[in-house]
Amino acid sequence: MRLVACGDSLFSSKNLVNRLDQRVIKYLKEADGAFTNAEFCTPTPDTPPASGRGYMTSVRADRLDELVDLNLKLISFVNNHSGDYGWQGIMETMEAAEARKLVACGLGRNLMDARLPRFLDTANGRIGIVATGSTRSEVFAASDAGAGVAARPGTNPLRWKQAYVLPEREFEQLRAIDTLLGTKASVDEGNRIETFPPSDDQHFSFGSLYEGNIKIEKGDRAYVRTYANEKDVEELLKSVKDASRRSDLTIFSVHTHEGINENWYSPEPPEFIEKICRQAIDAGADAVIGHGAHFMRGVEIYKGHPIFYNLGSLLMEFEAGESIIAPEMYESYGYAPESRPSDLHGNRAKDKDGNFIGFASERRFSENAMAIIDKTEEGLSWKLVPLDLHLDGEIPLKRGLPVLAEPEVARKMADHLQKISEKYGTKFTYDETDGTIRVE
């Protein structure tokens, strides 16, 4: 049985099956199952956007037909754009996917539903998947009914927190600044009145108790400590165990932009992501598929199973499409509310002098991969198919659409993956015979 796992899909144009590299489509069509993260929602025209969303990614429901045409049937919808149109938009996205017989993963009509594994039954076996997301997970999480309260549709969350750890000298310096600003007294009074736990000599909250603060801890060294919600982890692992008992191939999918030190564009994942991915393997997952960063992170082979911390993107098409952009989104980027999608997206690709900027200015956002995962009686095997999205191409209509990477690009990708996976001891070799990257 073969699964082709892809990273994020952001697109809004049509007829992809006749516009993409046919070699890429061949991989997708010949697989028993193909997976991607749809980093968008599909609201109906009468559903308003949620307040304060800033950058939104949404398309009309007919764009899901493109995924069907490409044999992409296992679709994760849990990400930091799931709730751009609120819980109603989440419901409409689920219903649109279900109407097309897509396996919509990571969303649910309530929390128990969202946490359940999803399955794709094929002629060669069953693929089970548990999909979650960490980025903005606290905003879009589903909830269950109870105590006279209705359930809320939403995502299967992996909620997490961070603490900023400082050595004793810097800890005391920041605490003195907190006192000088008057924010320490404000937090102390708020804690007392709201009956929150008080600060102590090892921890304090720096900033506003109500409008935002950061947690400061005393430690031996300076670093950002990240940790996941224990209940979310418990339920995720329960679902992985459930899926592994009922599947021939079990996948744990996690959407995560986060990197170490609060850097979304770091090649290294944060500690809480590494931990949950390893726990998922221990719970019975055959492989872990990470996505969200829009570039590739390292690969770890953990107890004989691959953890792809981020596969990057399969589709990252902005300029040529017809994405839905609310007036307030234009205004948040400094544009008039009556602007067009090409105004915003075009100016995020090139500056006024015609130089590529943002995602288009760095090759790592174009160099991504599909993971080929095979499960047979002999065991599990995997490899990467290197892709080039050519975000720096001169034809806007083709930017963000994948082609198989040329050998020179693919070799550089293998070398780069070797470098960023050094801490895991993973080896990468470009195979000249079939254009794939061996991972071991």
N, C-alpha and C positions, 0 to 999 in steps of 0.2 A: 504494500500500500504506500502511496506517495502523497505527501502534502507539500505544496508550494506555499511558503509563508512570505508575505510581503510586509513592508512597513506601512507608512501612512499614505492615504489617497486623498488628495485635495484637488478637485477639478470641478468644472461646471460646463464644459462643452460636450458635444455629442459625437456619435459615430466613432468612438475610440477603437472599436474592433477593426475598423478599416484604416485607421490612422496611425496606430502604434506599430512598432517594429514587430513584424510577424514572427520573428524568432522568440521574442518575449511572450507573445500570445500562445505560441506552440507549447511553451513550458506550462502555462496556465491551463490550457485546454486539455493537455494530456495527463494532468494530475487527477488523482481521485478526489482531492479536495484542494481548494486554493483559498487563502486567507489574506485579508487586509484590514487595516483600521481605517474606517471612514471618518475622517476628522471634519465632520460637518453634521448638521441636522437638516431635516426636510420639512419645515413648517408649511402649513397651508397659508394662502394669501391673507386670511383674516385673523391670523395669530400674530400678536405684536411681540417684539423682542423684549427680553428681560431687561430690567433697568441696570445701568452701570456696567454693561458688558464690554465696552471698548471695542476691541477687534473681534469681529464675528465671522464665522464661516458657515454659510447656509446656502442651500440650493433647492430647487423644486424637486419633488419626489420622482419625476420621470428620469432624473439623472441616475437613479438606482438601476434603471434598465441597463446602463452601461456596464455595471458590475455583473449583472446576469449574463450579458453577452460575452464577457471575458472569463466566464466560469468561476468568478469570485463569489462563492456562496457562503463562506464563513466570514462574517463581517463583525468586527468589534465596533460598537458605537459609543464606547465609554472613553471619554477624553475631556479635555478642558473646553470643548465647544458643544458638548452634549446638550447643555441647558441654555444655549444662547437665546432660545425662545421659550424658556421656562418649562414647567412640567407639561404644559399642553404641547409644546413643540417636541418634547421627548415622546409623548404618546403618539403623536402624528408620525414621527420617525419610525417608531416600532411598527405601527400599523402599515405604513408604506412598505417597509421591508418584508413584513409577513405576507402582504398581498402578492409579493413577487417571489415567495418561497425562499427568501434569503434566511439564513440562520443568524438572527440578530443576537449578538452576544454582549453582555455587560450592562444591559438595560432591563428594567422590569416595571411592572405595574405597582409593585411594592418592593420592600427591601428583600424579603424572603425570595421573591420571584427573581429579582436581579442577581441574587447570589447563586442561584442554581446553575449548574453546568448546562451547556448546550451541546447538541450532537448532530453530526452529519452521517447518515447511513449511506454507504457506497457499496458497489458490487464487490469490493475487495476488503470491506471491513468498516468499522465505525470509528469516526474521529470525534473525540470529546474535547471540549474547550471550556476553560474557566477564564473569563476576561474581567480585568479590573483596571483602574487607573488611579494614579496618585495626584496628578496635577489638577488643582481646583476641586479635588474630590469632596471636600467638605461643603462645597456650594451646591453640587448637583446630586448629592446622595439621595437615594430612595429612602422611604420610611414605611413602617408597618402601621396598620390600623390598631387602635386600642384606646381605652379610657374615653370613649365617645369621640375620638378623633379619626378622621378618614385617612386612608393610606395615601402616600405621595409617590407617584411614579418618579423614577430617577435611575441613577447609576449604581453599580456594584463598587463601593468605594474602597480605596486603600488610603485612609486618612493618616496623616503623619504630622509630626511637629519637629521643631529644631530648637537647640539651645546653643548659645555662643559661649564657648568655654575659654576662660582666660586664666593665665598664671596669677598667683596671689598679688603681685605688685600691680599689674594692670587691672585686676579685678577691683582692688581698693581705689585705684585712681578713677576708674569709671564710677564707682560708688560715690566718691567725693564730688564728681561732676553732677551726678544725679541729685545729690543734696544741694549743690550750688544752684542748680536750675530750679529747684523747688518741686521737681517731679517726684522725688522720693516721698516728700510729705503728702503730695496729692495721692499717690498710690497707696500709701499707708492708711490714709483716711478712708479712701474708697474700699480697701480691703476690710477695714473695721466695720463700716456701715453695711456693706454688702455681705458681710460674714464670710469673705474669702480667706483662705489661708494666708497668714502674714509672711513677709520675707524673713530670711534667716541669714546667718553669716556665710552660707554657702551658695545662696540663690537670691536673685531679685529680678523684678521686672523693670526694664528701663524704657521710659516713655509714658504714654497715656494709658491708664487702666481701661479706658473705654474706646479710644480712637485708634489704638494700635500700640503695641509694645513688643520688645524682644526679651527673651529669657536669657539671663546672664548666669553662668555657673562658674565656680572656682574649680580649677583643675591643674594638672601638671604642665600642660602645654596649651597653646592657642589653636583651636579648631572649631568647626561647626559640627555639632553632634546632631544626628537625625535619628528618629525612632518612630516606628509605626504604631498605629492604634492596635492594641492587643486583641480587642474583640474582632476587628476587621481581619486581622491575621488568622485568628482562630477559625473564623467562618470561611475564609478563603481556602485554608488548608483542608477543612472538612469537605468543601466542594471538590477540591482536587482529588481527595481520596475517593469520593463518590464517583467522580468521572472515571478514575482509573479502574474501578471495579466494573464499569459498564462500557468500556471502550477498548478498541485494539490499539489506538494511538491517542495519547492524552497530551494536550498542550495547555500551558499556562501563559496567558497573554497579559502584559502590563503596559499601559500607556504612561510614559513618564518623561517630562521635559527636564526634570531636576538632575543636576550634576553636583559634584562636590563643591563645597564652599558657596552654595547658593548660586552657582553659575550654570545657567541653562545650556551653555555652549561649551562646557567642559567635556573632554572625551571620557572622563571617569565618572561612573555612577556613584550616587551617595550610598552610605553604608546601609541604610534601611532597605534600599532596593536590592543590593547584593544579598542581604540576609533573607528577604522574602523569596527571592528567586531560588536560592539554595534550599530553603524550606519546602518550596513547591516540588522540587525534584525528590526530596526525601519523602514527601507525601504521595508520590506516585506519578508525577508528570514525566513524560518522556523528553520533553524539551520546553524551553522558555523562549517566548518571542517578545522582545521589547521593541517599542516604537515611541514616537513622540518628539524626539530631538531634532528630526529632519536631517540628521547626519549619522554616520555610523559610530557606535561605541564598540568597545572590545567584546571578545567572545571568551567565555570560560567553559572548559570541559570539566564538569563537576560530577564525580562518581560515574563517569562514562556517559554523561548526558550533556548536550550543548545548552548553554545559556547565551543567547544572542541579546546582549544588553540593549542594543538599538540597531535595527536594520536600516534606519533612515526612511526614505520615502520611495514609493512606487510611482506616484503621480504628484506633481507639485505645480499644477497649472493655475496661474492667476490671470495673466494679462489678457488672454484671448477668450476667456470664458464669460459667463453671465451670472456671476455670483450675486447674491442678494445682499445689498449694503444699505443699512438703515441711515437716514439723515444724520442721526446723532453719532454714528461711526465716522462719517465724513468729517463732521465738526471736531471730533476728538483728534483727528489727524490734521486739522487746520484747513480743511476744504469747505467750500460752500455746500449746503445740504442738497443742492440740486446737481451735484457732480455726478460723473459716470464712473463705473468700475475701472475703466482703463486709465482714468486720471490718477486714482489712488495707486493701483497696482503698477502702472507704468513708471510712476515716480519713485516707487520702492525698488525698481529694478535698475534704473539709470538716473544719474544726476543731470543737472542742466547742461553740463558739458559733454554728455553722452558716455560717461564712465559708469561701468557697472558698480552697483553699491549693494549693501545688505547681503541677502542670501546669494545673489548672483555674482558677488565679488570674490567668493571663496569656493574653490573647487570641491571642498568636502561636502557641500550641500548638493552637489550634482552627482557625487560618487556614492552610490548606495548599492543594495544587493537584495536578491531574493534568496531565501534559504530553502534548499531542497532536503526534505526529511523523508527517508525511506524506512519502513518497518516491515521486515520479512521474518520468516522462521529462523533465519540466521541471526537476527538481531536488528539493531538500530544503526543507521548510517546517515551522514549529512554532508552537505557541501554548499558553497555559496555561488550564486550566479551574479557576477558584477554587472551593474547597470550604470549608465551615464544619462542623466536627465538634461544635460546641456542647458542649465539655467543661464549660462553665459553665451548662448548662441545668438546669432544676429537676427534670426527670424522669430519674432514674438509668438507666432502661432505654434511653434515647435518647442519653445522653452518649457521645461518641466515634464515633457513626455519621454518615457524611458526608451533607450535602445541598449542593446548589449554593448558593454564597454569594449573598446578596441584593446588589443593585447598590451600595448604600452601603458594604457590607463589602468588596466586590470592588474598588471604587475606592480604598479605603484600602489594600488589599493591593497594588495597583499602585503607589501612592505609596511604600509601605514598600519594595517591591522596588527601586524606582528609587533610593531612598536607600542601601540596603545594597549595591547593585550599582554605585555611583558610580565606584569604582576601575576597573571594567571598561568604563565608558562605555556600558552597555546601557540602552536606552530601553523603557519599559513604557507601554502605552496600553490602558485599559479600553474594550472594544467594546460599546456599548450594544445593538447589533443582535442579538448572539448570546451575550452574557454572558461572553465570553472575554477574556483579557488578551494583547494582541499584544506580542511580544518581538523587539526588533531592535537 
